[in-house]
Amino acid sequence: MLICHCAVVSDRAIRAAIVDGASDVAEVGQRCGAARACGGCVPGIESLLAEAAIAIREPASVGARQAARRHAYVCGDHERREAAAAVA
């Protein structure tokens, strides 16, 4: 789904920027180009940042569980994310 229409940036690209370390709207913009024009996408980016903050609060795990969670988050696949959480 497109979040930033001005720069044509999808939720997946924004999620990937967050996984790569972006922790606020400005950093997301630097990494993927979103939120640099009209600002209409800022609420959507803030929502994705908040969603990621909840996921980050979980204790870090190693191996398949961590990879499954990261993949589910980046892809926005809620069923896979729930399955990964059930494994933990």
C-alpha positions in Angstrom: 0.0 0.0 0.0 1.3 3.4 -0.8 2.0 5.6 2.2 3.8 8.5 0.5 2.1 9.4 -2.8 4.5 12.3 -3.5 7.6 10.0 -3.6 5.7 6.8 -4.4 6.9 5.0 -1.2 5.1 1.9 0.0 4.5 0.6 3.6 7.0 -2.2 2.8 9.7 0.3 2.0 9.0 2.3 5.2 9.0 -0.9 7.2 12.3 -1.9 5.7 13.8 1.5 6.6 12.6 1.0 10.2 14.1 -2.5 10.4 17.3 -0.9 9.1 17.4 1.5 12.0 15.2 4.5 11.2 13.6 5.6 14.5 11.7 8.8 13.5 10.0 10.3 10.5 13.1 12.3 9.5 15.2 9.1 9.4 12.6 7.3 7.4 12.7 10.1 4.9 16.4 10.0 4.6 16.4 6.2 4.0 13.5 5.9 1.6 12.4 9.4 0.5 9.0 9.5 2.2 7.8 12.6 4.1 9.9 15.1 2.1 7.2 17.0 0.3 3.6 17.6 1.4 3.7 15.8 4.8 0.5 14.0 4.2 2.1 10.7 4.9 3.6 11.6 8.3 0.6 10.1 10.3 1.0 6.8 8.4 4.8 6.8 9.0 4.2 7.5 12.7 1.8 4.7 12.9 4.3 2.3 11.3 7.0 3.5 13.7 4.7 2.9 16.7 3.9 -0.6 15.4 7.6 -1.3 15.2 8.2 0.1 18.7 5.8 -2.5 20.1 7.5 -5.3 18.2 11.0 -4.1 19.4 9.9 -4.3 23.0 9.8 -8.1 22.8 13.0 -9.7 24.0 15.5 -10.3 21.2 15.6 -13.9 20.0 18.1 -15.6 17.8 17.6 -17.8 14.8 14.4 -18.8 13.0 12.0 -17.0 15.4 13.8 -13.6 14.9 14.0 -14.1 11.1 10.3 -15.0 11.0 9.3 -12.0 12.9 11.4 -9.6 10.8 10.0 -11.1 7.6 6.4 -10.9 8.8 6.9 -7.3 9.9 8.6 -6.1 6.7 6.0 -7.9 4.5 3.1 -6.7 6.6 1.9 -10.3 6.8 -0.3 -10.4 9.9 -1.0 -14.1 9.8 2.7 -15.0 9.6 3.5 -12.4 12.3 0.9 -14.1 14.6 2.3 -17.5 13.8 5.8 -16.3 14.6 4.6 -14.9 17.9 3.0 -18.2 18.7 6.3 -20.0 18.2 8.0 -17.7 20.7 
